[in-house]
Amino acid sequence: MRVIVNPKYKKLKSFINELPQKFDTSGESIYKGRNEIKVFDCDGVKLNVKSFKIPHLINKVAYAWLRGSKAKHSYEYAIKMISLGADTPEPVACVETLKMGLFNRSYYVSIHHDYNFTIRDLIGFEFPDKDNILRQFAEYTYYKLHKNGIHHLDYSRGNILIKRLDNEKYQFSVVDINRMRFEKMPYLKGLKNFAQIWANDEELEVVAREYASLNEKDEEEAVRLLIQFDKEHKEKINRKLAIKKKFKK
């Protein structure tokens, strides 16, 4: 077993070391799909623990000896993002387990982030103050992520957490951060990043206009480009889904 613990939370090391034995039988499950997320209360600290699925054989070798696991990437990227001024739940630890010399399961532990809703909850729906939220989302993405050279490669709507503040202000935080690049984000690459939220044309227009304004670019051109980026992204995902469906048959 390989364990990395944030020095700030070294008092939780016993709990973290026991995670592989405790995860399946304790904690409150809040998401279960390809991976599972559980919430634990440990010495008064509310922890969010993500258990990644056991990888296929090639990655069992790669994660064990050649490159970092998704849990390790999540931990390291969270530290770097926070150091750059971006918002993501505070990292606590990562745990990697091996079985017969091959990678088995891994866990990413962070402070549980309280939020009110995600971008998923408003895209495609009637939602109070939606346009204002989308404009602030574009602003957050520009100032906190793109200007700091942070490229979230899975910038989908379920990965953007939102908390209501006073005076129609909102706080944004991103999760599922094991796929990131730290690189320059020129305007077009930044604009294209929004295509992943799977929004309709009216919602994309709000985001595009705000992002263009922040970058001092033409708003009409930004709307046209983002709608095109969105169309291309949806077509790509739908092609992949069609191929998967065909092979399952």
C-alpha positions, 0 to 999 in steps of 0.5 A: 500500500502506498499512502500520501497524507497532507501534513495538515491532516496527519492526525487522520493518518490512522483512518487513512491507512485503514481505508482499504478495509473500511471503505466497502462497509462504512461511510455514506455513499453519495455516488455509485457508478464507474467509481464510488464516492462516500462521505465519512466523519472522522474526528469531527472532519467531514471527508469525501472519499472517491474510490476509483474502479480497479483498472484494466491490465495495462493500467494495472502495470502502468499505475503500479510502476510507470505513472501516477494513478488517478487518485495520486493525480487528483491529490497532486493537481488539487495542491497545485490548483489551490497554490495557483488560486483556483477553487477545489476541495482541499486535498487530504490524502491518496491511497494506492493498493497493490495486489501481487505486484499489480495496481489494484484500487486507489482512493482520493480523500478531500475535505467534503465541500458543501454546495447548493447545486451544480451546473448540471442542475440549471443547464436545460432547465428553468432556474432562478437567476440562471443568466447571472450564474452563467455569467459568473461561471464564465468569469470564474473560469477565466480568472481562476482557471484559464488565466492561471494556466489550468485546463480542466480536461473533463469540464462537464456540468456535474464537475462544477459545484456552486454555492450561493453567497449573499447579494446574488453572488456565487462561489464555484469549485471544480471536482473530478480533477484527475485529468488536467493540464497546466498550460497556457490557455489562449482565447480559443482554447479557453472558449472551447473548454465550455463546450463540455457543459452540454448546454443549449444555444441560449445558455452558450450565448450567455457564457460566450458573450461574457467570456468574450467581453473578459477577453476583449473579443467580439461577442457575436463571433464568440457566440458563433464559435462556441455553438460550433464547438458545442456541436462538434463536441456533441457529435463526437460523444454521440459517435462514441456512444453509437460505437459502444452500443454497436459493440455491446450488441 
